[in-house]
Amino acid sequence: MASGESILELVDRQRERPLEEQLALLANITGDFASSLDIDETLNTALHRFLLHMSAEAASVFLLESDGTELVCHKCAGPVEISGLRLDASQGVVGKCVRNNACQMIRDVREEPDFSRSVDADTGFVTRSILCVPLVVKGQSIGAIELINKLGGDGLFNEQDRDLVTALAGAASLAIHNARMAKALVEQERIRRELELAREIQRKLLPPPGGPEFPVCGINIPALEVSGDFYDFLELPDGRIYFNVADVSGKGMNAALLMAKTSSLLRCLVKTCDDVGELMSRVNDELCETATHGMFVTIVSGFIEPEGDVLTISNAGHQAPLFHHPDGHFEEVAGGGPPLGIIARTEFPVVSMKLAGGSLYLFTDGVTESSVTPGKHLDVGGLQRLIEDATNFRGFQRLERIIAELCGPGRVQHDDITMMLIERPVN
């Protein structure tokens, strides 16, 4: 179709067909495209109309897939079923049509070097002539309509056939584009709803606040819809308090699923396991059996003894907790083993410490890798300064104050942020 040429001008050149017939064909096919977003059903109807009005033996629609490297037959009409057929986009008449964004009218395939005979050989169909017109959206080919073997007369497609199919291809291209856009929007909405549900489930996995006299509080701020970080604490029947802060490798739904599984395992096993090192080993073995794609979990886990001042802690590849002594100096609680889910049958060492009026901070790398100053990570030193600036606040309010500095206006959060504070309330 020449630049600036209208569909009516193309129709007017179709002298072999009555004008009413051509207009009826255009109206019917464009109406079908406009009235339905079910592109498969619409293409099927359109192809059968092509066969009838263009007097062709077979017709098919090929669309580009696999990042433009393959042409896939989405619909076909005629004596041979080739739906699903995949062709190399760089070969054949259809490939040439799409590659050059130009109509290919082959009057005798025996004289066409680009014609591939493999489909005929596989199906027993005999191709004699081809009319192939590109499907174009915003100047880019997305596929092609192919008609095969003109019936009647000399058995060859002519210029009038080409012009009419070109006009119809314009309507088909727009319909396919609109259907794809509609499908993408539906898929985005489905994913959004699923992520909202996943986020709500994750939120409910976090423990409720323990009250002003409870020695543990935590906060989690996801960077995306779902988080790979988690924390937990619960009081056990014997008076001990269990706690953990963890970070799952990766982001997105896979990390969220592994987070939920690990959190649930810990909640279940801690009720029958008195030693935090053994608890970590048992969870690690379970994750080693089922973790996929090289995913793992870093975690700090421990117990607060019933006396309330002694903690036992085990670290599996996580950032060292930070202890703020009553005299103001900071100490990293070192020691630990590899992340969970990497090496089975691993022993995890346990360290003991006393609070003695101090405060223990557990956190994920989303905290220390935050950027309070543009282009510079906070690091442990920066976290210490934020803690010192917030010492006048107690418990959860102190955590909120610190997190507010990390997620303030103009700051971009690149990772999940999770912090936990363990200290005995001051009466």
C-alpha positions in Angstrom: 0.0 0.0 0.0 1.5 3.3 -1.1 2.1 6.0 1.5 -1.0 8.1 2.1 -3.2 5.7 0.2 -6.6 5.0 1.9 -8.4 1.8 2.2 -11.2 3.1 -0.1 -8.6 3.9 -2.8 -7.3 0.3 -2.5 -10.8 -1.0 -2.7 -11.5 1.2 -5.8 -8.7 -0.5 -7.6 -10.3 -3.9 -7.0 -12.0 -3.8 -10.4 -12.4 -7.6 -10.5 -14.8 -7.6 -7.5 -18.0 -5.6 -7.1 -17.6 -2.6 -4.8 -20.3 -3.8 -2.5 -18.6 -7.1 -2.0 -15.3 -5.5 -1.1 -16.8 -3.0 1.3 -18.8 -5.8 2.9 -15.6 -7.9 3.4 -13.8 -4.9 4.9 -16.7 -4.0 7.1 -17.2 -7.6 8.3 -13.5 -8.3 9.1 -12.8 -4.9 10.8 -16.1 -5.2 12.7 -15.0 -8.6 13.9 -11.6 -7.2 15.0 -13.2 -4.2 16.8 -15.9 -6.2 18.6 -13.6 -8.8 20.3 -10.4 -8.9 22.3 -10.3 -12.7 21.9 -7.7 -12.5 19.1 -7.6 -16.3 18.4 -11.4 -16.4 17.7 -11.2 -13.2 15.6 -8.3 -14.4 13.5 -10.0 -17.7 12.9 -13.1 -16.0 11.6 -11.0 -13.6 9.5 -9.0 -16.3 7.9 -12.1 -18.2 6.8 -13.4 -14.9 5.3 -10.0 -14.6 3.4 -10.3 -18.0 1.9 -13.8 -17.3 0.7 -13.3 -13.8 -0.7 -9.8 -14.1 -1.9 -10.4 -17.6 -3.4 -7.3 -19.0 -1.7 -6.7 -22.7 -0.8 -5.1 -21.9 2.6 -4.4 -19.0 4.9 -2.4 -18.5 8.0 -1.3 -15.8 10.5 2.3 -15.9 11.8 3.4 -13.7 14.7 7.0 -13.0 15.9 7.9 -14.6 19.2 11.1 -15.5 21.2 12.4 -11.9 21.0 11.8 -11.8 17.3 13.8 -14.9 16.4 10.8 -17.1 15.6 7.6 -16.9 13.6 4.8 -18.9 15.1 1.6 -19.9 13.3 -1.2 -18.7 15.6 -4.1 -19.5 13.3 -4.6 -21.3 10.0 -7.4 -22.2 7.6 -7.4 -24.8 4.8 -6.8 -28.5 4.3 -3.7 -28.8 6.5 -3.5 -27.8 10.2 -0.2 -26.0 11.0 -1.1 -24.0 14.1 1.8 -23.9 16.4 4.3 -24.3 13.6 7.6 -22.5 14.4 9.8 -21.1 11.7 13.2 -19.3 11.8 12.4 -15.6 11.4 15.4 -15.2 9.2 14.3 -17.7 6.6 11.5 -18.5 4.2 9.0 -16.3 2.4 7.2 -15.3 5.6 10.6 -14.5 7.2 11.5 -12.3 4.2 8.2 -10.5 4.3 8.6 -9.7 8.0 12.3 -8.9 7.8 11.9 -6.5 4.9 8.5 -5.2 6.1 7.2 -5.7 2.5 4.6 -7.7 0.7 5.9 -10.9 -1.0 3.9 -12.1 -4.0 5.3 -15.4 -5.3 3.5 -16.3 -8.5 5.5 -19.6 -8.9 7.3 -21.0 -5.8 9.5 -23.2 -8.1 11.3 -20.0 -9.1 11.6 -18.6 -5.6 14.9 -19.3 -3.9 13.6 -18.2 -0.4 10.7 -20.7 -0.5 11.2 -23.5 2.1 9.8 -26.9 1.0 10.1 -28.5 4.4 6.4 -27.8 5.4 5.1 -29.3 2.2 7.4 -32.3 2.6 6.1 -32.8 6.2 2.4 -32.3 5.4 1.9 -33.5 1.8 0.5 -30.1 0.9 1.5 -28.7 -2.5 2.3 -24.9 -2.5 2.2 -23.3 -5.9 1.7 -19.5 -5.3 2.0 -17.3 -2.2 0.8 -13.9 -1.2 2.3 -12.8 2.1 1.6 -9.4 3.7 3.3 -8.0 6.8 1.4 -7.1 9.9 2.7 -3.7 11.0 2.3 -1.7 14.2 4.0 1.7 14.5 6.3 0.9 11.5 7.5 -2.4 13.0 6.5 -5.9 11.6 4.9 -8.1 14.2 4.1 -11.0 11.9 2.4 -11.7 8.6 -0.7 -13.0 6.9 0.0 -15.6 4.3 -2.4 -16.8 1.5 -1.5 -19.9 -0.5 -2.6 -21.1 -3.9 -5.1 -18.8 -5.7 -8.1 -20.9 -6.9 -9.6 -20.5 -10.3 -8.3 -18.5 -13.3 -4.6 -18.9 -13.8 -4.0 -19.9 -10.2 -1.9 -16.8 -9.5 -2.4 -13.9 -7.1 -2.5 -10.4 -8.6 -2.1 -6.8 -7.7 -5.7 -6.4 -6.7 -5.4 -9.3 -4.3 -2.3 -7.7 -2.8 -4.0 -4.4 -2.3 -7.0 -5.8 -0.6 -5.1 -8.1 1.7 -2.8 -5.2 2.6 -5.8 -3.1 3.7 -7.1 -6.0 5.7 -3.7 -6.6 7.3 -3.8 -3.1 8.7 -7.0 -3.8 10.6 -5.6 -7.2 11.8 -2.4 -5.5 13.0 -4.3 -3.0 15.1 -6.6 -5.7 16.5 -3.6 -8.0 17.5 -1.8 -5.0 19.1 -4.9 -4.1 21.1 -5.5 -7.7 22.2 -2.0 -8.0 23.4 -2.2 -4.7 25.3 -5.5 -5.8 26.9 -4.0 -9.2 27.9 -0.9 -7.5 29.4 -3.2 -5.2 31.5 -5.2 -8.2 32.7 -2.0 -10.0 33.6 -0.6 -7.0 35.4 -3.8 -6.7 37.5 -3.7 -10.4 38.3 -0.1 -10.1 39.5 -0.9 -6.9 41.5 -3.7 -8.7 43.3 -1.5 -11.8 44.0 1.3 -9.5 45.3 -1.1 -7.7 47.6 -2.3 -11.0 49.0 1.3 -12.2 49.4 2.2 -9.0 51.3 -0.8 -9.4 53.6 0.2 -13.0 54.3 3.7 -11.9 55.1 2.5 -9.1 57.3 0.5 -11.6 59.3 3.6 -13.8 59.7 5.3 -11.0 61.7 4.7 -11.2 65.4 2.3 -8.7 67.1 3.9 -6.1 69.5 4.9 -7.6 72.8 3.8 -4.6 74.9 5.8 -1.9 76.8 7.4 -4.4 79.3 8.4 -7.0 76.6 12.2 -6.9 75.9 12.0 -7.4 72.1 10.6 -5.2 69.3 11.1 -5.2 65.6 10.2 -3.4 62.4 10.2 -4.5 58.7 10.0 -2.1 55.7 9.8 -4.0 52.3 11.5 -2.4 49.3 9.0 -4.1 46.9 5.5 -5.5 47.3 6.9 -8.5 49.1 9.9 -8.9 51.4 12.7 -11.4 51.6 13.5 -10.2 55.2 11.7 -11.4 58.3 11.9 -11.3 62.0 10.1 -13.1 64.8 9.8 -13.4 68.5 7.6 -15.4 70.8 7.5 -16.4 74.5 7.8 -20.1 75.1 5.9 -22.1 77.9 9.2 -22.4 80.0 9.5 -18.6 80.1 12.3 -18.3 77.5 11.8 -15.8 74.6 12.8 -16.9 71.1 13.9 -14.3 68.5 15.4 -14.1 65.0 16.1 -11.7 62.2 16.8 -13.2 58.7 17.3 -12.2 55.1 16.6 -14.5 52.2 18.8 -14.2 49.1 17.2 -12.6 46.1 14.0 -10.6 45.8 10.5 -11.1 44.6 8.1 -14.0 45.0 10.8 -16.7 45.2 12.4 -15.0 48.1 9.0 -14.4 49.8 8.1 -18.0 49.5 11.4 -19.2 51.0 10.9 -16.5 53.7 7.5 -17.9 54.6 8.8 -21.5 54.7 11.8 -20.7 56.9 9.8 -18.6 59.3 7.2 -21.4 59.6 9.9 -24.1 60.2 11.5 -22.0 62.9 8.1 -21.4 64.6 7.4 -25.1 64.6 10.7 -26.5 65.6 11.6 -24.0 68.3 8.8 -25.4 70.5 10.6 -28.7 70.8 14.2 -27.6 70.6 16.1 -26.1 73.6 19.4 -25.4 71.9 19.6 -22.6 69.3 22.5 -24.2 67.5 20.6 -27.5 67.1 17.6 -25.5 65.9 19.6 -23.9 63.2 21.1 -27.2 62.1 17.7 -28.8 61.8 16.3 -26.0 59.7 19.4 -25.9 57.6 19.1 -29.6 56.8 15.5 -29.1 55.7 16.3 -26.2 53.5 19.3 -28.0 51.9 16.8 -30.7 50.8 14.3 -28.4 49.2 15.9 -25.0 48.4 16.3 -24.3 44.7 18.1 -21.9 42.4 21.0 -21.5 44.8 18.8 -19.6 47.3 19.8 -19.4 51.0 19.0 -17.7 54.2 21.2 -15.6 56.5 19.9 -15.4 60.1 20.6 -14.5 63.7 18.6 -16.6 66.1 18.5 -16.9 69.8 16.9 -17.3 73.2 16.5 -14.9 76.1 16.7 -17.0 79.2 13.9 -16.8 81.9 16.1 -14.8 84.2 15.9 -12.1 81.5 19.5 -11.0 81.2 21.3 -13.9 79.5 21.1 -14.4 75.8 22.2 -17.4 73.7 22.8 -16.5 70.0 23.7 -18.4 66.9 24.6 -16.7 63.6 24.2 -18.3 60.1 26.0 -16.0 57.7 24.2 -12.9 58.9 25.6 -9.5 59.8 26.9 -9.5 63.3 24.5 -8.0 65.9 25.6 -4.8 67.4 25.7 -4.4 71.2 25.4 -1.0 72.7 27.0 -1.1 76.2 25.7 1.1 79.0 28.9 3.1 78.9 28.1 4.1 75.3 30.6 2.0 73.3 29.6 -0.5 70.6 30.6 -4.1 70.2 29.9 -6.5 67.3 28.8 -10.0 68.5 31.0 -12.1 66.3 31.0 -15.8 65.4 28.8 -18.1 63.4 28.4 -20.5 60.6 27.4 -20.4 56.9 24.0 -19.4 55.7 21.1 -21.9 55.9 20.4 -24.0 52.9 23.9 -24.3 51.5 25.8 -27.1 53.4 23.9 -29.9 55.0 24.8 -31.4 58.4 26.5 -28.2 59.5 27.0 -27.4 63.2 26.3 -23.8 64.2 28.2 -22.4 67.2 26.4 -20.7 70.0 27.6 -17.6 72.0 26.3 -16.4 75.3 26.1 -12.8 76.5 24.5 -10.6 79.2 22.4 -7.5 78.5 23.6 -5.9 81.7 21.6 -2.8 81.0 22.8 -2.6 77.4 20.9 -2.8 74.1 21.3 -5.4 71.3 20.5 -4.5 67.7 19.9 -7.1 65.0 19.5 -5.9 61.4 19.7 -6.9 57.8 22.1 -5.5 55.2 19.3 -3.3 53.9 20.0 -1.1 56.9 23.8 -0.8 56.5 23.6 -0.5 52.7 21.1 2.4 52.9 22.3 5.7 51.6 21.7 8.6 54.0 24.4 10.5 52.1 24.0 10.3 48.3 26.3 7.7 46.8 27.6 6.4 50.2 26.4 3.5 52.2 25.5 3.9 55.9 27.7 1.1 57.1 28.0 0.0 60.7 29.6 3.2 61.7 26.7 5.3 60.4 24.2 3.0 62.1 26.0 3.6 65.4 25.6 7.3 65.0 21.9 7.0 64.3 21.5 4.8 67.4 23.3 7.4 69.5 21.1 10.2 68.1 18.0 8.2 69.1 19.1 7.2 72.6 16.5 9.5 74.2 13.7 7.4 72.7 12.7 4.0 74.1 12.0 0.7 72.5 10.0 0.7 69.3 10.1 4.5 69.1 13.9 4.4 68.8 13.6 1.9 66.0 11.1 4.1 64.3 13.4 7.1 64.7 16.3 5.2 63.1 14.2 3.9 60.2 12.8 7.4 59.5 16.4 8.5 58.8 16.8 5.6 56.4 13.5 6.1 54.5 13.1 9.8 54.7 11.9 12.1 51.9 14.0 11.9 48.8 15.7 8.6 49.8 15.5 5.6 47.5 15.1 2.3 49.2 16.9 -0.4 47.3 16.5 -3.3 49.7 14.3 -4.6 52.5 15.0 -2.9 55.8 14.6 -4.9 59.0 15.7 -4.1 62.6 15.2 -5.6 66.0 16.0 -4.2 69.4 16.5 -6.3 72.5 16.8 -4.5 75.9 15.2 -4.6 79.3 12.7 -1.7 79.8 13.8 0.9 82.3 11.3 1.2 85.2 
